[in-house]
Amino acid sequence: MKIIKNTLTSYFYANKLTWKVCKKQFILLMLIKLLSAALPVTLIWCTERLIDSISTFITTGGQIRDVLFYFILEVLITLSTFFLQKVSMVVEQKMKDVFKLDFKKNLFNKQQMLPYEMFEDHDFQNTLNRVNANDTKIIQMTNSGVDFFSNIMSLIGILVYLMTISWWFGPLLLVGTIPLIVVQFKFGRKKYELFKFLTPFGRKEYYINDLLNKPNSLHEIRLYSIEDFLIQKWISSYQTSATNNLRILISQNKWLMLTQVIQMVVYFLSGLFAILLILRGVILIGSFVAILQSIHRIQGTLNTVTGSLSDIYESSFLIGDFKRFLGLEEINYSAKKKINKVINLEVSGLSFKYPNSPKYILKDVNISIPQGKKIAIVGVNGSGKTTLLKCLTGLYLTKNAVKVNDIDLEEVDIKSYHDRIAVLSQNFNRYEFTAKENISFGKIHESHKDKEMQEAAIKTGIHSYIMGLPNQYESILGRLFSKGNEFSGGQWQKLALTRTLFRNGDIVFLDEPTSALDPKSELELIESLFNTTSATQSIVFITHRLAATRFADEIIVLKDGEIVESGSHEELIQLEGEYYTLYEHQKQWYSETNIREAEIR
Ligand SMILES: Nc1ncnc2c1ncn2[C@@H]1O[C@H](COP(=O)(O)OP(=O)(O)OP(=O)(O)O)[C@@H](O)[C@H]1O
């Protein structure tokens, strides 16, 4: 009972969605299917009449007009069937296209409303993967439903026709169908469960495929000769999916064979019964042929009907995923306080651990960032620097620990906060669009401000490179598309930094902004950055290069998620602690002499 209720709920839900998006195509499809449903029984009736009129014509010299009439009618019905089939294919395709467009738009919108941290969770990624399959599943469910009803109507028509000859055909044919329905339902559920189990394998295949296709990843793969290893991994994932899919197909077909045998027995019994009727003179030869034709058609239609039922049942699970996804709690922007300008950012007693991870990555961190303050965060790998940045920028929210303008970040409309900050992350994006677009993404609504963009590009030192490109700022970057121009790693980083500067945030967060730059460019850039930011603009930057930290008002040293030292460059050097040790290791790289030598070279 519960199965039927759930399936029906999902089915009506799918229909409601389809109706909302593509009413016109939906109505048209239903009309076509309605017409198609009436055709089989008409054809059977016509065949019966044709044979009877031929037989009358031969035996008693009846009218040739009748024979020709039924013959032409039969041809017309057959042609109409083909015609409706083709039109319905086009309508279905159009319906799929319209629906997919709307579905994807809604999905993207929903994704935007979900907290960032969800996207780092693999279970969420699996669900998202299955939800993405829903665009076709919802339409398929609607179409299967229309097919189901159309076939049921056609079945009823044929059954009623058969039962007017003898009511025995009804129960006989229906009993033969029950095993088929049971098998189709059983495998509908199994197929969904298998799909769920195989989702991570599918994602892995997709990931490896991407690694092997994209020039950025292929570069290292070629040089390390790990193609074979990766291909092997892909094969193993693929084989798991293929083997399991084949196994379920074999198992389903074994059961379907059994139901087929039962159906054949029913078919022969019905045939024998029809022979009995003709021998007793109850029916004519035309009715006999029509009975056989009806039984044959019923069997075919029953297979389609139960197949549609199984599809609807299987899809209902996926639609369950989709409904759960839509029900996920969204970030509530409207109920939150808007930020028009960041006056100060205060971190007090921030302790943080990632979801599904037992270990605290940040422990009791306290930082004060008033307007205009320049802070450098240093520490060895894994000490929690990037995690701290994620908390400061509101990608991860922690109750009462991070306050902007004395308001808990959890209470703040996070979009309004993001509008006021500029972030360059360690894994910045390389957009394979034009140079101008790459920079304008920093402030997309002000993409017409060419002068500001160029000023930012001059600051980071990328302007001269861009001017050297064939179409200057309109040149396409990267190698993926035609007429693309590849940048070096450092040039891409300068471009990403330009994007961040163009954004002109109240606070600029930089996660290792100079990691790909040569020492000379690095020093020049950091100096220019600090000299040209306004007095009210704050900077928080993470770096491993300690030559850059001397420009900061305060340096924070993180170790195992705790602030172990903080102060100016001179204060920390005098302290001779963690910072001093790190600085001593790097000192020689940054001595004035080395830089000058590098310049001469
Ligand atoms: N999404 C995540 N889920 C679980 N643990 C994470 C996640 N991101 C980072 N970590 C863990 O948090 C710890 C700190 O990582 P984080 O990236 O903040 O260090 P970091 O100081 O920026 O390091 P690096 O200098 O290498 O960039 C690491 O041990 C890492 O394994």
The ligand as an SDF file (V2000), in Angstrom:
LIG
                    3D

 31 33  0  0  0  0  0  0  0  0999 V2000
   37.3350   20.4410    3.7220 N   0  0  0  0  0  0  0  0  0  0  0  0
   38.0540   19.8740    4.6730 C   0  0  0  0  0  0  0  0  0  0  0  0
   37.5350   18.8490    5.3750 N   0  0  0  0  0  0  0  0  0  0  0  0
   38.2350   18.2520    6.3660 C   0  0  0  0  0  0  0  0  0  0  0  0
   39.4830   18.6330    6.7290 N   0  0  0  0  0  0  0  0  0  0  0  0
   40.0570   19.6490    6.0570 C   0  0  0  0  0  0  0  0  0  0  0  0
   39.3840   20.3170    4.9940 C   0  0  0  0  0  0  0  0  0  0  0  0
   40.2060   21.2860    4.5180 N   0  0  0  0  0  0  0  0  0  0  0  0
   41.3360   21.2230    5.2510 C   0  0  0  0  0  0  0  0  0  0  0  0
   41.2510   20.2540    6.1750 N   0  0  0  0  0  0  0  0  0  0  0  0
   42.2540   19.9020    7.1740 C   0  0  0  0  0  0  0  0  0  0  0  0
   42.4960   21.0550    7.9720 O   0  0  0  0  0  0  0  0  0  0  0  0
   43.8630   21.1670    8.2750 C   0  0  0  0  0  0  0  0  0  0  0  0
   44.3360   22.5990    7.9880 C   0  0  0  0  0  0  0  0  0  0  0  0
   44.2430   22.8240    6.5880 O   0  0  0  0  0  0  0  0  0  0  0  0
   44.4690   24.2660    5.9860 P   0  0  0  0  0  0  0  0  0  0  0  0
   44.2290   24.1470    4.5350 O   0  0  0  0  0  0  0  0  0  0  0  0
   43.6740   25.2420    6.7370 O   0  0  0  0  0  0  0  0  0  0  0  0
   46.0180   24.4800    6.2980 O   0  0  0  0  0  0  0  0  0  0  0  0
   47.0120   25.6020    5.7940 P   0  0  0  0  0  0  0  0  0  0  0  0
   47.6850   26.1320    6.9870 O   0  0  0  0  0  0  0  0  0  0  0  0
   46.3110   26.5880    4.9210 O   0  0  0  0  0  0  0  0  0  0  0  0
   48.0020   24.7330    4.9430 O   0  0  0  0  0  0  0  0  0  0  0  0
   48.8970   25.1030    3.6700 P   0  0  0  0  0  0  0  0  0  0  0  0
   49.9850   26.0010    4.1280 O   0  0  0  0  0  0  0  0  0  0  0  0
   49.4280   23.7950    3.2640 O   0  0  0  0  0  0  0  0  0  0  0  0
   48.0180   25.7390    2.6650 O   0  0  0  0  0  0  0  0  0  0  0  0
   44.6030   20.1190    7.4660 C   0  0  0  0  0  0  0  0  0  0  0  0
   45.0210   19.1030    8.3740 O   0  0  0  0  0  0  0  0  0  0  0  0
   43.5680   19.5750    6.5050 C   0  0  0  0  0  0  0  0  0  0  0  0
   43.6880   18.1970    6.3870 O   0  0  0  0  0  0  0  0  0  0  0  0
  1  2  1  0
  2  3  1  0
  2  7  2  0
  3  4  2  0
  4  5  1  0
  5  6  2  0
  6  7  1  0
  6 10  1  0
  7  8  1  0
  8  9  2  0
  9 10  1  0
 10 11  1  0
 11 12  1  0
 11 30  1  0
 12 13  1  0
 13 14  1  0
 13 28  1  0
 14 15  1  0
 15 16  1  0
 16 17  2  0
 16 18  1  0
 16 19  1  0
 19 20  1  0
 20 21  2  0
 20 22  1  0
 20 23  1  0
 23 24  1  0
 24 25  2  0
 24 26  1  0
 24 27  1  0
 28 29  1  0
 28 30  1  0
 30 31  1  0
M  END
$$$$
